[in-house]
Structures are given as structure tokens and as C-alpha cells.
Amino acid sequence: MNDKRYLRTKEAATYIGISASVLNKDRVTKLIGIPFTRVGRTILYDREVLDAWLKAQGESSSEDPATGRRSK
């Protein structure tokens, strides 16, 4: 397993299971709110912060895990 703490965009996208273009768009629109850090021109994603964000997304989801449908 790779213990690298900070991930670049492509690595972070793979890590959380989305495309790099979605991450790029989210940095501008902030619609999803995926946390990132800018160091100069470099965009980095902290693996620990991504883990916490993913956990929070799962806890706030209103989807029924059995059906994948949103509850009413």
C-alpha cells in the first residue's frame, strides 16, 4: 500500500473513485466541496482529509444502501 499522505489530482481522483475532471471542476465550482490545498501552483489533496470527507459524505447520504435510491 502506498503511504503517501498528499496526493495530486489524478491520484486523489483514483483514490476517491471519481474522474480528475470532476475534481478540477469542483475546485472552481465548489459544488461537491472536496477539500484541497494549494501550494503555489500545485494542488494537493491530503489523504486523511479525504478519508474524513468521504466518511462524512457516507453519514449524510439519504440513499438506501440496499436499493441505491434516495429516501422520500
N, C-alpha and C positions, 0 to 999 in steps of 0.2 A: 504494500500500500504506500502511496505517496504521502509523506507527512508535510508537504509544502503548505505553509499557512496562507500565503497570499497567492491568489490566482488571477491570471489575466482573463480577458473577456471570453475567449474561446474555451479555456479551461473551466471557468465558472459556469458557462452555459452547459457544458457537458456534465458538470458536477450536479447541477440542479435540474437537468433534463429539459432544457429549452434551447432554442437556437441563439446564436450570437447576435443575430439581427434584432431579436426581441430585447436582449439586454441593451443593445445600442439605442434602440428606440425608447426604452424605459428610462434611460439616463436623461433623455431630453423631456419626455412627457411626464414622467413620474407617476404614470397611471397604476402600475403594479407596485412600485415603491421598493424595488430591490436595492438594498444598501450597497454602496460602493465608496471607495476612497480615491481621490485624485492626488497623485504625487507628480507635480509638474504636469507634463502631458500624458503621463501614464495612468491608466485606470486600473485599479486593483480591487479585488473582492476578497475580503477576509473570510476564510473557510468557517471559522467559529461564528461569525456574524451571520453568514448564510445559513448555517445549521439552525441558529436561533430563529431566523426569519422563516425558514421552512417549517419549523415546529409551530410557530405562531400561526402560519397560514393554515396548517392542518387543524389546529384547535379552533380556528374561527370559521372553518368551512361549514356550510349548511347542506352539503351534499350527503346523501345517504350512501355510505360506503358499499352497501350491498347492491344498489342499483345504479349508482353514479348520477342520480338525479337530485336536483335541488328539492328540499322540503318546502312545503307551502306554508 
